[in-house]
Amino acid sequence: MEINTIGLLLTFILLIFLIFRGWNIWIISIISTLFLALTNSLNIEEVIFETYSSFLRIFVGNWFLLFYTLIHFWKDYGKEWSISNYS
């Protein structure tokens, strides 16, 4: 897989633009991956099912315990420690 510099630069600009627009990071990552594949004439099926999904599986697998702990911590104590209590 050879990546074109202009396609990578356009993908980075799209990524920054969507972040500043307040989009969800999971949706932004999928859109950016598809945009990168389209601008560089890559096989979309290979990019999504082999590259993106394997990276996502490894990332979530490595950080699962932290995600799980934070979700339960915020559900139990998040309202007590909210920033709105200090204003």
N, C-alpha and C positions, 0 to 999 in steps of 0.2 A: 504494500500500500504506500504509494507516494502521495504526499500531500502538497498541494499547490500553496505558495506563500500568500497569494492574493485571497484565495478561498479561506485560508486560516485567519487572515486579517479581518475579512468580512464577517466571519463567524464570531470573532472576538468582539467586534463592534456590535453585532446583534446581541451577544451575551450581555455586554455592559448596558446596552439600551434597555433590554428587558428587565434587568436587575433594577435599574433606576425607575422603571415604570411600576415596580412593586409586584412583579409576577412571582409565583411559587418557584423555588429553585429546582424542584423535581421536574416541573414542566419545562423550565428553561433549559435544563440539561438535555432533555429529549429533543426539543426543537433545535438546539444548537448542534446536536449530533446529526440530526437529519439534514440540516442546512449544510454542514461540513461535508457530508457524504454527497449531497447534490452538487455543490459547487466544485467538487474535485472528481466527479464522475466515478465515485466508488460504488460498489455493490451494496445497496441499502440493506438487503437481507443479511449480508455478512457483517456489516457494521453494527446493526441492532442486535442480532441474535448471538454473535460471537464476541465482539469487542465490548459493546456497551453492557450487555446483560452479565457477562462474566465479571467485568469490573464492578458493577453494582452489587452482585452477589458477594464478592470478596469484601467490598467496603462495608456493607450492612452486616455481614458476618463478623467482621473484626470489631465493629462498634456496637453490636447488638446489646450487650450488657449495659453499656452506657445509655443507649437510647431507652431501654426498658426501665432503668433506674430513674432517669430524668422524667419520663412520662408519669410514673407512679409518684415521684416526689412532688411534681407540680400539681398533680391531681389532689394530693393530700394537703400540701402546705402552700401552694401557689397563691391562694387568695389571701392568706395571712401576711405574706411577704410582698404583696403587690406594691408597686410604686405609688399607686393612688392613696395608700395609707399614709404616706409621708408628705403629701402636699397639703 
